[in-house]
Amino acid sequence: MPRLITLLLVAGLWAACERPAERRGERDFAAKVLTGVLAYPRSSVVGVSVGPDAAQATFSAPAPLQEVATWYRQMLRLNGWDLQSDAVMADGTLSIFAQLDKRPLWITLKPSDGGAGTTYTLIGAELPRDTTTAQRSGSSMSSKRIQRR
C-alpha cells in the first residue's frame, strides 16, 4: 500500500510540474521579440506569455513607479528607441509606447498590489514583413510584358 501511495504522489507531482521543453518555443519567441529591451535593475520575473505574433513579460521591481518610468524613458532613448507615447491612465497605470525602426514596444507600469514597488509589463511584437517592397522575380515581370503584347 505505501508503494501505491508513493507512486500516486510521484505521478501527481509529475503531472503538475511545468515541462520546460514544451515552453522552450514560447521563451525563445519572447526573447526574440524583446531583444534589446532591458529589465529594470533588481526586477523579478512574474510571468511570460506569448501569442502568435507578440510576447509579454511581466516583472516586479522594488522601486516606486515614477523611478522605474524615468529609468525606462532614459534607457529607451539611450538605446535608440523613439518614444511615441507616454500617458497616465485614469487608474494610475502609466503606459509608454516606443519604436526601434518599425519594432513596437509597449510598457505598462502600475504600483504593486499590497505594498511598495512597481509591477510592469513589456510587450513586443513581430510585425509581418512589408510585402510592398519585396523584389519581384524576373518571371513575374516577363509575364506582365507578355500580357501587354
C-alpha positions in Angstrom: 0.0 0.0 0.0 2.8 2.6 0.8 4.2 1.8 -2.6 0.9 2.7 -4.3 0.7 6.0 -2.4 4.3 6.9 -3.3 3.6 6.0 -7.0 0.4 8.2 -7.0 2.3 11.1 -5.3 5.1 10.9 -7.8 2.6 10.7 -10.7 0.7 13.7 -9.3 3.8 15.8 -8.9 5.0 14.8 -12.4 1.7 15.9 -13.9 1.7 19.2 -12.0 5.2 20.2 -13.0 5.8 22.5 -15.9 7.6 20.8 -18.7 10.4 23.1 -19.8 10.7 21.5 -23.3 7.1 22.4 -24.1 7.6 26.1 -23.2 11.0 26.5 -24.8 9.5 27.7 -28.1 7.5 30.3 -26.2 10.5 31.5 -24.3 12.6 31.7 -27.5 9.9 33.7 -29.2 9.6 36.1 -26.3 13.4 36.5 -26.2 13.3 37.3 -30.0 10.6 40.0 -29.9 12.0 41.5 -26.7 15.7 41.5 -27.8 17.5 44.7 -26.8 14.9 45.6 -24.2 16.3 45.9 -20.7 14.6 44.9 -17.4 14.7 47.4 -14.6 17.6 46.5 -12.2 16.6 44.1 -9.4 13.4 43.1 -11.1 11.8 39.7 -10.7 10.0 37.9 -13.5 6.4 37.4 -12.6 5.4 35.6 -15.9 5.8 35.3 -19.6 3.1 34.8 -22.2 3.1 34.6 -25.9 0.7 34.7 -28.8 1.2 34.1 -32.5 2.9 37.4 -33.1 3.5 39.0 -29.7 5.1 38.3 -26.3 4.5 39.8 -22.9 6.9 39.6 -19.9 5.7 40.8 -16.5 8.1 41.9 -13.8 8.0 43.2 -10.3 10.5 45.8 -9.1 11.1 47.1 -5.6 11.3 50.8 -6.8 8.4 53.3 -6.9 6.5 53.6 -10.2 7.9 57.1 -11.1 11.5 55.9 -10.6 11.0 52.9 -12.9 9.2 55.0 -15.5 12.0 57.6 -15.5 14.6 54.9 -15.9 12.7 53.4 -18.9 12.4 56.8 -20.6 16.1 57.3 -20.3 17.2 53.8 -21.2 15.0 53.6 -24.2 16.3 56.9 -25.6 19.9 55.9 -24.9 19.4 52.6 -26.8 17.9 54.2 -29.9 14.2 53.7 -29.2 11.8 56.5 -30.3 9.3 57.3 -27.5 5.9 57.7 -29.3 3.6 57.9 -26.3 3.8 58.4 -22.6 0.4 58.7 -20.8 -1.1 58.2 -17.3 -4.4 56.3 -17.4 -7.4 57.1 -15.1 -6.5 54.2 -12.8 -2.9 55.5 -12.3 -1.3 53.0 -14.7 1.5 54.5 -16.8 1.7 53.5 -20.4 4.7 54.0 -22.7 4.9 53.2 -26.4 8.2 53.2 -28.2 9.6 52.0 -31.5 13.0 51.0 -32.7 12.9 51.2 -36.5 9.5 49.6 -37.0 9.7 47.3 -33.9 7.0 48.2 -31.4 7.3 48.1 -27.6 4.6 48.7 -25.1 5.4 49.2 -21.4 2.7 49.4 -18.8 3.6 50.2 -15.2 1.5 50.2 -12.1 2.1 50.3 -8.3 2.4 46.8 -6.9 -0.6 45.3 -5.1 -0.3 45.3 -1.4 3.0 47.2 -0.9 5.8 49.3 -2.2 7.2 48.7 -5.6 6.1 48.5 -9.2 4.7 45.8 -11.4 5.3 46.3 -15.1 4.9 44.5 -18.4 6.9 44.7 -21.6 5.1 43.7 -24.8 6.9 43.2 -28.0 5.5 42.2 -31.4 6.8 40.6 -34.6 5.3 42.6 -37.4 4.6 41.0 -40.8 7.2 41.8 -43.4 6.4 44.6 -45.8 5.4 42.9 -49.0 5.2 46.1 -51.0 8.9 46.5 -51.0 9.6 42.9 -51.9 11.7 42.4 -55.0 9.7 41.0 -58.0 11.0 37.9 -59.6 12.1 38.0 -63.3 9.4 35.6 -64.3 6.7 37.8 -62.9 7.9 40.8 -64.8 8.3 38.8 -68.0 4.7 37.5 -67.8 3.5 41.1 -67.4 5.3 42.1 -70.6 3.8 39.1 -72.4 0.3 40.1 -71.3 0.8 43.7 -72.7 1.7 42.4 -76.2 
